[in-house]
Amino acid sequence: MKHTSFLFLVLILSVQYSKAQNPRTVISLNGSWDFDQTTAAFLPEKFTRTIPVPGLIHLAEPKIVEYDKFFKRPDRAEAKEQFNLYNLDYTPRYSWYRKKVFIPKELENKEGIITIKKSQYVTQVYINGMDLGTSMACYTPVEFPVNKAIKFGSDNEILIRVGERTWLPAEAAGGTDKEKEHYLPGIWDDVFLSFTGDIRINRLLVLPSVANKNLTIKTQVRSLIPAQIFYDDPMEDSIRLEITISEKITGKIVATVVGKFTAKRDNITEMALEIPFSDFMTWSPEKPFMYIATARLKTGNINSDEVSRQFGMRDFTARGKFFYLNGDKYFLRGTNITLQRFFEDPDCGNLVWDKEWVTKLLVNYPKQLNWNAMRICVGVVPDFWYDIADENGLLLQNEWLYWQNHGWDNEIRKEYSDWVWSDGSHPSIAIWDAINENTDMFIGNTLIPELKKLDPTRIWDAGYMREGLMKSDEMDEPHPYEGRIVSTEKGSETTTYPLGNLDYKPQALKMIIDAGVPQLANEYGWIWLWRNGLPSKLTVDVYNYYLGKNSTPSQNREFQAYDIQLETEWLRSEPNLTGVLAFCYLTNNFGYTGDWFTGNIRDLKPAPALQWFTDAFAPSAVFINLTDGRYVKQSVPFKPGEKLSFKLVKINDLATKVSGKVTLSILDSNGKTVSDKTVPVVLATFDRSAFPVELSLPKKAGGYLLLVEFLADGRKEPVVSRRFIKVGIVPEYKYFEMQPVKLK
């Protein structure tokens, strides 16, 4: 026992010394760069602009040529379903970045790497006139050794050339989004130089297991020692890898492990260590407890490198038709972000890299809206977005930009593998999403099984590769878009969607019911508006059908808020769904879809639709099961004075029962209550059940608002469900417009 204690003490002292003598020196290259563009692949004669890094080319000052072609502000949308990315309305150009940086003389005995975390499209790096290499990766790090080009103790010129989306090689793992019209190039994540010993930690992947009470630490170790030249030269070197686990907030060390390995010279060697870890706090959206894993690499007595990653102890698994978080059944509630589309928003500016703005977007509003999850849709996000989600508790379905195409198999294997290595330590990422609304046999049946060996701790989604197409289908992503107008010809049946009827079972829901794996409805709500309150390119016909061609922005927003609330109630009441993610929280304003903000997106001013989600996504709620009488054209008015019989659906996402009371009311067009009653209610654990109720209708004909308010015991604010109803026949039905709770 004394001998063991002595060894542990030696290890702790060694760890503390290594920490004090961090062998990795990082020089950030973020900030202002010289910038310009050329139509040919030759260096500009002079640089006439500056640009921030990270960012995209739209941030250059003075503005790039043809800037206005990238950011149009049309008065209204023309109905349109898709766009061909090769139909260019601008001249493609090469984008050139230049920066001078001083490299201290004392780094001369270290090996340097330049890292560009994300850059699109086709990135070539020069230092002091020497070509270091080219990469077609757009969503994973671009890295090159720099020592052969560096002048230590002097200024160094770094030159980066970025190409155009239409020039991306066919083999590249860069997808196409048919609802994008402009693919802005640029360096859109951190850039830095890092200097270490001649063997470094290239990647560090922390994989926790709550069920097994351990951690798996996987590393890619990169040796920068030249490969064997003469017969007797070594081909590999012995290394020592020390892993320390500490609490992020307190810094308290809670676990350590040491391993001895060999690293192949001038190559990347993969290795793994297991750490028993039984006394820990789990990570969840409700309590996002964070740890830090620090890896220190030694060659002999030399500290060669040190890297840290934050992580959380979190299991996210599928069992039957449901998701489980840390062993407990868990329902996902939330939305989508399409950042690549937002890049072409005229008001995007530098917001994507503004941490205060991103925190408000990812944390402040979602917490008020009862969201615990988001899908990062058709394209990933800058690395610090994942850090914010980690630290504040937000589960993510992380989707690659693959909708129409993905590239060649070998390249997609390379980039998807690096995607997992680079982002896989984030506890917020619960689902790897390989494909959107498409199928690919190589990805589904070859690549995903390979990547499951690299990261067995997460679920993979492969678009429309459902059971039967995929050998091992872990989940499906149904997109039940109801209310979509399929024909505008006179006399044709344009829609039969009984908005508000929670028993409605179209083919999309039948597929969900029949499936044997978890079903996550991560898109729905074909009812998009631009932020000025006008229909988007995909919804012009929808609003014309329901409201007429001369509807006002105010009318559009009222209808949108009501429609998306009722659609959310419909999907959340389906017992075969394990999650509901509305589409879309952030996107390009003047695009094919839309988000739920108004005015300039910098202000994040919520539209009514976003505010009503507070009720629609409440973990425990009681919803009205009754077809809308205001907008559904086939609806028939109720008879004045009769008894209205309908059902209420109980929703409880919690593992504990919830008791409370339900108040039913009917409000006239002035907001006056003309009929009401209160009944007690108990919501069972994970409840999805219905019970009948009855309420007397007013004797006066007109338009009314049927209201159900569920107040759980111990809560101050009720959860509201509403339906517009018609009573009797009048020339014009007027309704009371109830206002949602304001978001802070």
C-alpha positions in Angstrom: 0.0 0.0 0.0 2.8 2.4 0.9 4.6 1.6 -2.4 1.4 2.3 -4.4 0.9 5.6 -2.6 4.5 6.6 -3.3 4.0 5.9 -7.1 0.8 7.8 -7.1 2.5 10.8 -5.5 5.3 10.7 -8.0 2.8 10.6 -10.8 0.9 13.6 -9.4 4.2 15.6 -9.0 5.2 14.7 -12.5 1.8 15.8 -13.8 2.0 19.1 -12.0 5.5 19.8 -13.3 4.4 18.9 -16.9 1.5 21.3 -16.5 3.8 24.1 -15.4 6.1 23.4 -18.4 3.5 23.1 -21.2 5.5 21.8 -24.2 2.9 23.2 -26.7 3.2 26.8 -27.7 0.2 28.2 -29.6 0.2 31.4 -31.7 -3.3 32.5 -32.7 -3.6 33.8 -36.2 -7.2 35.1 -35.6 -7.8 38.7 -36.3 -7.3 41.0 -39.3 -5.7 39.7 -42.5 -4.9 41.5 -45.8 -7.3 40.3 -48.4 -8.2 40.4 -52.1 -9.6 38.4 -54.9 -8.5 37.4 -58.4 -10.3 35.7 -61.3 -7.2 33.7 -62.2 -5.1 31.5 -59.8 -2.4 34.0 -59.5 -1.5 36.3 -56.6 -3.1 39.7 -56.7 -0.7 42.6 -57.7 -1.6 44.2 -54.4 -3.9 43.7 -51.4 -6.6 46.4 -51.3 -8.8 45.0 -48.5 -8.7 43.6 -45.0 -10.8 40.8 -43.6 -11.4 39.2 -40.1 -10.5 35.6 -39.5 -12.6 33.7 -38.7 -15.2 34.9 -41.1 -16.3 34.6 -44.8 -15.5 36.8 -47.8 -18.6 39.0 -47.2 -16.7 40.6 -44.2 -13.9 42.1 -46.3 -13.5 45.9 -46.2 -13.9 47.5 -48.6 -16.7 45.2 -49.8 -15.8 42.5 -52.4 -16.7 43.0 -56.0 -20.4 42.0 -56.8 -21.2 42.0 -53.1 -24.8 43.0 -53.8 -25.3 39.9 -56.0 -24.6 37.7 -53.0 -27.0 39.5 -50.7 -30.3 40.5 -52.3 -33.3 41.9 -50.5 -36.3 41.2 -52.7 -39.7 42.8 -51.9 -41.4 39.4 -52.0 -40.8 35.8 -52.8 -41.4 34.1 -56.1 -42.6 30.6 -55.6 -39.6 28.3 -56.2 -38.6 24.8 -55.1 -34.9 24.5 -55.8 -31.8 26.0 -57.3 -28.9 24.7 -59.4 -25.6 25.8 -57.9 -24.0 26.1 -61.3 -26.5 28.9 -62.4 -24.1 31.6 -61.3 -25.1 35.3 -61.3 -21.5 36.4 -60.4 -17.9 35.8 -61.5 -16.1 33.1 -59.5 -12.9 34.3 -57.9 -10.0 33.1 -55.8 -9.9 34.6 -52.4 -6.4 35.5 -51.0 -5.5 36.0 -47.3 -2.1 37.4 -46.2 -0.7 37.9 -42.8 2.7 38.6 -41.3 3.6 37.0 -38.0 6.7 37.0 -35.9 8.0 33.6 -34.9 10.3 33.7 -31.8 13.8 32.3 -32.1 13.4 30.1 -29.1 10.8 28.0 -31.0 13.5 26.9 -33.5 14.0 23.5 -31.8 10.3 22.7 -31.9 8.1 21.4 -34.7 5.3 23.6 -36.0 1.9 22.9 -37.6 -0.5 25.5 -39.0 -4.1 24.6 -38.3 -7.2 26.0 -40.1 -10.1 24.5 -38.3 -12.6 25.1 -41.1 -12.1 26.7 -44.5 -14.2 26.4 -47.7 -13.7 25.6 -50.6 -10.2 24.1 -51.5 -7.5 25.7 -49.3 -3.9 26.2 -50.3 -1.3 27.5 -47.8 2.1 29.2 -48.5 4.6 30.4 -46.0 7.4 32.7 -47.1 6.7 31.7 -50.7 6.8 27.9 -50.1 3.8 25.8 -51.0 2.9 23.8 -47.9 -0.1 21.9 -49.4 -3.7 22.0 -50.6 -6.8 20.5 -48.9 -10.4 20.1 -50.2 -11.8 19.6 -46.6 -14.5 22.2 -45.8 -15.8 21.1 -42.4 -12.7 19.5 -40.7 -9.3 20.9 -39.9 -6.7 21.7 -42.6 -3.2 21.2 -41.2 0.4 21.4 -42.6 3.9 21.2 -41.1 5.6 24.6 -41.3 9.2 24.2 -40.2 10.7 23.9 -43.7 9.3 27.3 -44.5 9.6 29.2 -41.2 12.2 31.9 -40.5 12.6 31.8 -36.7 13.3 35.1 -34.9 11.8 37.0 -37.8 8.6 38.0 -39.5 7.0 35.4 -41.7 4.4 35.9 -44.5 1.5 33.5 -44.5 -0.5 33.3 -47.7 -3.7 31.3 -48.0 -5.7 30.9 -51.2 -9.4 29.7 -51.0 -11.3 28.6 -54.0 -15.0 28.6 -55.1 -17.7 26.0 -54.4 -18.2 25.3 -58.1 -14.5 24.4 -58.3 -14.6 21.9 -55.5 -13.3 18.5 -56.9 -15.8 15.8 -57.5 -14.2 13.6 -54.9 -14.6 16.1 -52.1 -17.0 15.4 -49.3 -18.8 18.8 -49.8 -22.5 18.4 -50.3 -25.1 20.4 -52.3 -28.1 22.1 -50.8 -30.7 22.8 -53.4 -32.2 25.5 -51.2 -28.9 27.5 -51.3 -28.1 30.0 -54.1 -24.7 31.3 -53.0 -21.9 29.3 -51.3 -19.7 31.9 -49.7 -16.0 30.9 -49.4 -13.7 31.8 -46.6 -11.8 30.8 -43.5 -14.7 30.3 -41.0 -13.1 28.9 -37.9 -9.9 29.5 -35.8 -6.5 29.6 -37.4 -3.3 29.1 -35.3 0.3 27.9 -35.3 1.3 25.3 -32.7 4.8 24.3 -31.8 5.7 21.0 -30.0 8.3 18.4 -29.7 8.9 16.2 -32.8 6.1 13.8 -31.8 2.7 15.5 -31.1 -0.9 14.7 -30.2 -2.7 15.1 -33.5 -6.2 14.3 -32.3 -7.6 13.5 -28.8 -11.0 11.7 -28.6 -12.6 11.3 -25.1 -15.3 8.6 -25.1 -17.2 8.2 -21.8 -19.4 5.2 -20.7 -21.7 5.9 -17.8 -23.0 2.3 -18.0 -19.5 0.7 -17.8 -18.1 3.4 -15.5 -15.0 4.1 -17.5 -13.4 6.3 -20.1 -11.8 5.4 -23.4 -9.2 7.9 -24.5 -8.2 7.6 -28.2 -5.4 9.5 -29.7 -3.7 10.0 -33.0 -0.1 10.6 -32.4 1.8 12.3 -35.3 5.5 11.9 -35.6 7.4 14.6 -37.4 10.7 12.7 -37.3 11.8 11.9 -40.8 11.2 8.4 -42.0 13.9 5.8 -42.3 16.6 6.8 -44.8 19.4 4.4 -44.0 19.1 0.7 -43.2 19.9 1.1 -39.5 17.7 4.1 -38.8 14.8 3.5 -36.4 11.4 3.3 -37.9 9.5 4.1 -34.7 10.0 5.6 -31.2 8.9 4.8 -27.7 6.5 7.3 -26.1 4.7 7.6 -22.8 1.2 9.0 -22.7 -0.2 10.4 -19.5 -3.9 11.1 -19.1 -5.3 13.3 -16.3 -9.0 13.8 -15.7 -10.1 16.8 -13.6 -13.3 18.7 -12.8 -13.6 21.7 -15.0 -14.8 24.1 -12.4 -12.7 23.1 -9.4 -9.6 21.7 -11.2 -9.7 18.7 -8.8 -7.9 15.7 -10.3 -10.2 12.7 -10.2 -8.4 10.0 -12.3 -5.1 9.3 -14.1 -3.7 6.7 -16.3 -0.3 6.1 -18.0 0.4 4.1 -21.1 3.5 3.2 -23.1 3.4 3.0 -26.9 5.5 3.2 -30.1 5.0 5.9 -32.7 5.8 5.3 -36.3 8.1 7.9 -37.8 6.7 10.5 -40.3 3.3 9.0 -39.8 0.2 9.0 -37.7 -0.2 6.2 -35.1 -3.5 5.5 -33.3 -3.6 4.4 -29.7 -6.1 4.0 -26.8 -6.2 4.0 -23.1 -9.0 2.8 -20.7 -9.6 4.6 -17.4 -11.8 3.1 -14.7 -14.0 6.0 -13.6 -16.8 5.2 -11.1 -17.2 8.3 -8.9 -18.5 10.9 -11.3 -21.3 13.4 -12.1 -23.3 12.7 -15.2 -23.8 15.3 -18.0 -27.3 16.2 -19.1 -29.1 19.3 -20.5 -30.6 19.7 -17.0 -27.1 19.4 -15.3 -24.2 19.8 -17.7 -21.4 18.9 -15.5 -18.0 19.1 -17.3 -14.6 17.5 -16.9 -11.3 18.2 -18.6 -9.1 15.4 -20.1 -5.4 16.4 -20.4 -3.1 14.2 -22.4 0.7 14.7 -22.0 3.1 13.0 -24.4 6.7 12.2 -23.4 9.6 10.8 -25.4 12.2 9.7 -22.9 12.4 12.5 -20.3 11.3 15.2 -22.8 7.8 16.6 -22.6 6.8 16.6 -26.3 3.2 17.8 -26.3 0.1 18.5 -24.2 -3.5 18.7 -25.3 -6.8 19.2 -23.3 -10.4 18.5 -24.2 -13.5 19.2 -22.2 -16.1 16.4 -22.0 -19.0 15.1 -20.0 -20.0 11.7 -18.7 -23.0 11.0 -20.9 -24.5 7.9 -22.5 -27.0 8.5 -25.3 -28.4 5.2 -26.6 -31.4 3.7 -28.5 -33.5 0.9 -27.1 -36.6 -0.2 -28.9 -38.3 2.9 -30.2 -36.9 5.4 -27.7 -33.7 7.3 -26.8 -32.1 6.9 -23.4 -29.9 9.5 -21.7 -27.7 8.0 -19.0 -29.9 5.0 -18.9 -33.2 6.9 -18.5 -35.9 7.3 -21.2 -35.5 10.7 -22.8 -37.6 12.8 -25.2 -36.0 15.4 -27.4 -37.7 18.8 -27.8 -36.2 21.5 -30.0 -35.5 22.9 -33.4 -33.0 23.2 -36.3 -30.2 25.6 -37.3 -29.1 25.8 -40.9 -25.9 27.8 -40.6 -24.7 27.4 -44.1 -27.9 29.0 -45.3 -27.6 31.7 -42.8 -24.2 32.6 -44.3 -26.1 34.1 -47.3 -28.4 36.2 -45.1 -27.9 40.0 -45.8 -27.8 40.6 -42.0 -25.5 37.7 -41.2 -22.4 40.0 -40.8 -20.1 38.7 -38.1 -22.8 37.3 -35.9 -21.8 33.7 -36.3 -18.5 34.5 -34.5 -20.0 36.8 -31.9 -20.0 34.6 -28.7 -22.6 36.8 -26.9 -25.0 36.6 -29.8 -24.5 32.8 -30.2 -25.0 32.3 -26.5 -28.3 34.1 -26.6 -29.3 32.0 -29.6 -28.2 28.6 -28.2 -28.9 29.1 -24.5 -31.2 32.1 -23.4 -34.1 31.4 -25.7 -34.0 27.6 -25.8 -34.1 27.4 -22.0 -37.3 29.5 -22.0 -38.8 27.5 -24.8 -38.4 24.1 -23.0 -35.9 22.9 -25.7 -33.3 20.4 -24.8 -32.0 19.6 -28.3 -31.2 21.0 -31.8 -30.3 19.6 -35.1 -27.3 21.3 -36.8 -28.8 20.9 -40.2 -27.1 20.6 -43.7 -23.7 21.7 -42.4 -21.7 21.9 -39.2 -20.8 25.0 -37.1 -17.7 26.7 -35.7 -16.1 24.7 -32.9 -16.9 27.2 -30.1 -20.7 26.7 -30.8 -20.2 23.1 -29.6 -18.4 24.4 -26.5 -21.3 26.6 -25.6 -23.7 23.7 -26.1 -21.5 21.5 -23.9 -21.3 24.0 -21.1 -25.0 25.0 -21.0 -26.7 21.7 -21.7 -28.0 21.2 -25.3 -28.1 17.9 -27.1 -27.2 18.1 -30.8 -27.9 16.0 -33.9 -24.8 17.0 -35.9 -25.4 16.8 -39.6 -22.9 16.9 -42.4 -23.8 18.9 -45.5 -24.9 16.0 -47.6 -28.2 16.3 -49.3 -27.8 15.8 -53.0 -24.2 14.5 -53.3 -21.3 13.6 -51.1 -18.2 12.9 -53.2 -16.0 9.8 -53.7 -16.1 6.9 -51.2 -12.4 7.2 -50.1 -12.6 10.9 -49.6 -15.9 10.8 -47.7 -14.3 8.1 -45.4 -11.3 10.3 -44.8 -13.3 13.5 -44.0 -16.1 11.7 -42.0 -13.4 9.9 -39.9 -11.7 13.2 -39.2 -15.1 14.7 -38.3 -15.5 12.1 -35.6 -11.9 12.5 -34.4 -12.2 16.3 -34.3 -15.6 16.9 -32.8 -16.2 13.6 -30.9 -15.3 14.7 -27.4 -18.3 17.1 -27.2 -21.0 15.7 -24.9 -23.5 17.9 -26.6 -23.2 15.9 -29.8 -25.4 12.9 -29.3 -26.2 11.9 -32.9 -23.9 11.9 -35.9 -26.1 12.7 -38.9 -24.5 11.5 -42.1 -27.2 12.3 -44.7 -30.2 14.6 -45.1 -33.3 13.2 -46.9 -31.3 10.9 -49.1 -29.7 7.4 -49.3 -26.2 6.2 -49.9 -25.3 2.5 -49.6 -21.6 3.1 -49.0 -22.2 5.5 -46.1 -25.1 3.5 -44.6 -23.7 0.0 -44.8 -19.9 0.4 -45.0 -18.7 3.7 -43.5 -21.1 4.0 -40.6 -20.2 0.5 -39.2 -16.5 1.4 -39.5 -17.1 4.7 -37.6 -19.1 2.9 -35.0 -15.9 1.1 -34.1 -14.1 4.5 -33.7 -16.9 6.0 -31.7 -19.4 3.4 -30.2 -20.9 6.0 -27.8 -23.2 7.7 -30.2 -26.1 7.0 -32.6 -25.8 7.4 -36.3 -28.6 8.7 -38.5 -28.4 8.2 -42.3 -31.2 10.2 -43.7 -33.8 8.1 -45.5 -31.8 4.8 -45.0 -34.5 3.1 -43.0 -34.8 -0.5 -42.0 -34.4 -2.7 -45.0 -31.9 -0.4 -46.7 -29.5 -0.2 -43.8 -28.0 -3.4 -42.2 -28.0 -1.8 -38.8 -30.5 1.1 -38.6 -30.3 2.9 -35.3 -32.9 5.6 -35.9 -35.0 7.3 -38.6 -35.6 11.0 -39.3 -39.2 11.3 -40.7 -40.2 14.7 -42.0 -44.0 14.9 -41.7 -44.7 18.1 -43.6 -48.5 18.4 -43.6 -50.5 21.4 -44.9 -48.3 21.7 -47.9 -50.0 22.8 -51.1 -49.6 20.2 -53.8 -51.6 21.8 -56.5 -52.8 25.3 -57.3 -55.0 24.5 -60.3 -58.6 25.7 -60.0 -60.9 23.0 -58.7 -58.2 20.7 -57.5 -58.0 19.4 -53.9 -55.1 21.4 -52.5 -55.1 20.3 -48.9 -56.9 17.9 -46.6 -54.9 18.5 -43.5 -57.2 18.7 -40.5 -55.1 21.1 -38.5 -55.6 20.6 -34.8 -56.9 17.0 -35.1 -54.4 15.1 -33.0 -55.7 11.7 -34.2 -54.8 12.4 -37.8 -52.7 9.5 -39.1 -51.4 10.2 -42.7 -48.9 7.9 -44.4 -46.0 9.7 -42.8 -47.3 8.8 -39.3 -48.1 5.2 -40.3 -44.5 4.7 -41.3 -43.5 6.1 -37.9 -45.9 3.8 -36.1 -44.7 0.7 -38.0 -41.0 1.4 -37.5 -39.0 -0.7 -35.0 -36.3 1.9 -34.2 -36.5 5.4 -32.6 -38.3 8.0 -34.7 -37.1 11.6 -34.5 -39.3 14.1 -36.4 -36.5 16.6 -37.0 -38.3 18.6 -39.7 -41.9 19.7 -39.9 -43.9 23.0 -40.3 -44.3 23.9 -44.0 -45.4 27.4 -43.0 -42.3 29.6 -43.3 -42.2 33.4 -43.4 -39.4 35.8 -44.0 -38.6 38.2 -41.2 -40.7 40.9 -42.8 -43.8 38.7 -42.4 -44.0 37.7 -46.1 -44.1 34.1 -47.3 -40.9 32.4 -48.3 -40.2 30.9 -51.7 -41.7 27.5 -50.6 -44.8 28.9 -48.9 -46.3 31.5 -51.3 -49.0 29.0 -52.3 -49.7 28.0 -48.7 -50.5 31.5 -47.5 -52.4 32.3 -50.7 -54.6 29.2 -50.1 -55.3 29.9 -46.4 -55.3 33.7 -46.2 -55.6 35.0 -49.8 -53.1 36.8 -51.9 -53.4 40.1 -50.1 -52.8 38.9 -46.5 -50.8 41.3 -44.3 -47.6 40.4 -42.4 -49.5 40.6 -39.2 -52.1 38.1 -40.5 -49.4 35.8 -41.8 -47.6 35.8 -38.4 -50.8 35.1 -36.5 -51.6 32.1 -38.8 -48.0 30.8 -38.7 -47.9 30.9 -34.9 -51.2 29.1 -34.6 -50.4 26.5 -37.3 -46.9 25.6 -35.9 -48.3 25.4 -32.4 -51.0 22.9 -33.4 -48.6 20.9 -35.6 -46.2 20.6 -32.6 -49.1 19.4 -30.4 -50.0 16.9 -33.0 -46.5 15.4 -33.2 -45.8 15.5 -29.5 -49.0 13.6 -28.9 -47.8 10.7 -31.1 -46.6 8.0 -28.7 -44.3 6.5 -31.3 -42.1 9.6 -31.6 -39.1 10.0 -29.3 -38.4 13.5 -30.3 -39.8 16.6 -32.1 -37.6 19.3 -33.7 -39.3 22.1 -35.5 -37.9 23.6 -38.6 -36.4 26.2 -38.6 -34.8 28.4 -35.8 -32.1 30.1 -37.9 -31.7 30.3 -41.7 -31.3 32.7 -44.6 -33.9 35.4 -44.3 -34.8 35.8 -48.0 -34.5 32.1 -48.7 -36.7 29.1 -49.5 -37.7 28.6 -45.9 -37.6 31.0 -43.0 -37.0 31.3 -39.2 -39.0 32.7 -36.3 -37.5 36.1 -35.8 -38.5 39.6 -37.0 -36.4 42.6 -38.1 -32.7 42.5 -38.1 -31.4 39.2 -36.9 -28.8 40.9 -34.8 -31.5 41.8 -32.3 -32.9 38.3 -32.2 -36.5 39.7 -31.8 -38.8 36.7 -31.6 -41.9 36.4 -33.8 -45.1 35.1 -32.3 -44.4 31.6 -33.6 -41.3 31.3 -31.5 -43.0 32.7 -28.4 -45.9 30.1 -28.6 -43.4 27.3 -28.5 -43.1 27.8 -24.8 -46.4 26.1 -24.4 -46.2 23.7 -27.3 -42.9 22.3 -26.0 -43.7 22.2 -22.3 -42.4 18.9 -20.8 -45.8 18.4 -19.2 -48.9 19.7 -21.0 -52.5 19.0 -21.9 -53.5 19.6 -25.5 -56.9 20.1 -27.2 -57.8 17.4 -29.7 -60.1 19.2 -32.1 -59.9 20.3 -35.7 -59.4 24.1 -36.2 -62.6 25.9 -37.2 -61.0 29.2 -38.5 -58.5 28.2 -41.2 -59.5 24.7 -42.2 -61.9 25.3 -45.1 -63.7 22.0 -44.7 -64.7 22.8 -41.1 -68.4 23.0 -40.2 -69.7 25.5 -37.6 -71.1 24.1 -34.3 -74.7 24.7 -33.3 -75.2 27.5 -30.8 -76.0 26.3 -27.2 -75.1 22.7 -27.8 -72.7 20.6 -25.8 -69.2 20.5 -27.3 -67.6 17.0 -26.7 -64.0 16.5 -27.5 -60.8 15.0 -26.0 -57.8 16.3 -24.2 -54.4 14.7 -24.7 -52.0 14.4 -21.8 -48.3 14.8 -22.5 -45.6 14.1 -20.0 -42.0 13.7 -21.0 -40.9 13.1 -17.4 -40.2 9.9 -15.5 -42.4 11.2 -12.6 -46.1 11.7 -12.6 -47.4 15.2 -12.6 -50.7 16.4 -10.9 -52.6 19.6 -11.5 -55.8 21.0 -12.9 -57.1 21.9 -16.3 -59.3 25.0 -16.9 -61.4 24.9 -20.0 -62.7 28.3 -21.3 -64.5 29.7 -24.3 -63.6 33.3 -25.1 -65.6 35.6 -27.4 -64.0 38.0 -29.9 -63.4 40.6 -27.1 -61.6 38.0 -24.9 -64.6 37.7 -22.5 -65.1 34.2 -21.0 -68.6 32.9 -21.9 -68.2 29.3 -20.7 -65.7 27.6 -18.4 -65.0 24.7 -16.1 -62.1 23.2 -14.2 -61.2 19.5 -13.8 -58.3 17.8 -11.9 -55.8 15.8 -13.9 -52.9 13.4 -13.3 -50.3 12.8 -15.9 -48.6 9.4 -15.7 -44.9 9.0 -16.3 -44.2 9.4 -20.1 -47.9 9.9 -20.6 -49.5 10.0 -24.1 -53.1 9.4 -23.3 -56.5 11.1 -23.8 -59.6 11.7 -21.8 -63.0 13.1 -22.9 -64.4 16.5 -21.7 -67.5 18.5 -22.4 -68.3 22.2 -22.5 -71.4 24.2 -23.2 -71.2 26.4 -26.4 -72.4 29.9 -26.3 -75.9 30.6 -27.7 -74.7 33.6 -29.8 -73.3 32.8 -33.2 -69.7 34.0 -34.0 -66.0 33.2 -33.8 -64.7 31.9 -30.5 -61.4 30.8 -28.9 -61.4 27.5 -27.1 -58.8 27.6 -24.4 -57.3 24.9 -22.2 -54.8 25.9 -19.4 -53.0 23.2 -17.6 -51.5 24.3 -14.2 -49.2 21.7 -12.6 -49.0 21.6 -8.8 -46.3 24.0 -7.7 -46.1 25.9 -10.9 -47.0 29.6 -11.3 -47.7 29.7 -15.1 -50.1 27.4 -16.9 -49.4 25.7 -20.2 -51.9 26.9 -22.9 -53.5 25.0 -25.8 -56.0 26.8 -28.0 -58.4 26.2 -30.9 -60.5 28.6 -32.9 -64.1 27.4 -33.4 -67.1 28.6 -35.3 -70.5 28.7 -33.6 -73.5 29.2 -35.8 -73.6 31.2 -39.1 -72.6 34.8 -39.4 -71.3 36.9 -42.3 -67.9 37.3 -40.8 -66.3 35.5 -37.9 -64.0 37.5 -35.6 -61.7 36.0 -33.1 -59.9 37.0 -29.9 -56.1 37.0 -30.6 -54.5 35.8 -27.4 -50.9 36.9 -26.9 -48.1 34.5 -26.0 -45.8 34.9 -23.0 -43.0 37.3 -23.9 -39.5 35.8 -24.2 -36.8 37.6 -22.2 
